């Protein structure tokens, strides 16, 4: 894979704390198979984003950074998730892709 082309991870449905390790393992496998410097994480299909989703995103971001300093970029971020990320202070450290209206 081209290091300039982002890898892609899609997170849909309801995220639970119990499901976070599976998502991290999925991202680790994706990163192992890719040279991409950025992972686009599509969270547009999340259902009822809550603090479990925020924890998952924070941990996914750490997995990416620990893999040779790669970055996780959120795409399709629902407004309620953006608010939660801002509330917990992660909006300033996570990369949120600007979506066109």
C-alpha positions in Angstrom: 0.0 0.0 0.0 1.2 3.5 -0.8 2.3 5.4 2.4 0.6 8.5 1.0 -2.8 6.8 0.7 -4.6 6.4 4.0 -5.6 3.1 5.3 -9.3 2.8 6.3 -11.0 1.5 9.4 -14.8 1.5 9.7 -16.5 1.6 13.1 -20.3 1.0 13.1 -23.1 0.2 15.4 -22.8 0.6 19.2 -19.4 0.5 20.7 -19.1 -1.2 24.1 -16.1 -1.2 26.5 -15.9 -5.0 25.9 -15.6 -4.4 22.2 -12.7 -1.9 22.4 -9.9 -4.6 22.5 -11.3 -6.2 19.3 -11.2 -2.8 17.5 -7.6 -2.3 18.6 -6.6 -5.7 17.4 -8.4 -4.9 14.0 -6.4 -1.7 13.7 -3.1 -3.4 14.6 -3.7 -6.0 11.9 -4.5 -3.2 9.4 -1.4 -1.3 10.3 0.8 -4.4 10.1 -0.4 -4.9 6.5 0.0 -1.2 5.5 2.7 1.4 5.1 0.1 4.2 5.4 1.0 7.1 7.6 -2.7 7.9 8.3 -5.6 5.7 9.1 -9.0 7.2 8.1 -11.5 6.0 10.8 -15.0 6.3 9.5 -17.3 6.7 12.6 -20.3 7.9 10.7 -22.2 4.6 11.3 -21.9 4.8 15.1 -25.2 4.3 17.0 -25.6 6.4 20.1 -22.0 7.5 20.6 -21.1 7.6 24.3 -18.1 7.5 26.5 -17.4 3.9 25.4 -17.0 5.2 21.9 -14.7 8.0 23.1 -12.6 5.5 25.0 -12.4 3.3 21.8 -11.3 6.3 19.7 -8.7 7.4 22.3 -7.3 3.8 22.4 -7.3 3.5 18.6 -5.4 6.8 18.4 -2.8 5.4 20.8 -2.5 2.2 18.8 -1.8 4.2 15.6 0.8 6.5 17.3 2.6 3.5 18.8 2.9 2.1 15.3 5.7 4.3 14.1 3.9 7.6 14.8 1.0 7.0 12.5 -2.1 9.1 12.8 -5.8 8.3 13.2 -8.1 10.7 11.4 -11.8 10.6 12.1 -14.3 10.9 9.2 -18.1 11.2 9.3 -18.0 12.2 13.0 -21.5 12.6 14.3 -22.2 15.9 16.1 -22.9 14.2 19.4 -19.5 12.4 19.2 -17.8 15.7 18.4 -19.4 17.2 21.5 -18.3 14.4 23.7 -14.7 14.6 22.3 -14.7 18.3 23.1 -16.2 17.8 26.6 -13.4 15.3 27.6 -10.7 17.4 26.0 -9.9 15.1 23.1 -11.1 17.3 20.2 -7.8 19.2 20.4 -5.6 16.1 20.2 -7.5 14.0 17.7 -7.6 14.8 14.0 -11.2 15.4 12.8 -11.6 15.5 9.1 -13.6 18.5 7.9 -16.7 17.2 6.2 -18.3 19.0 3.3 -22.0 20.0 3.9 
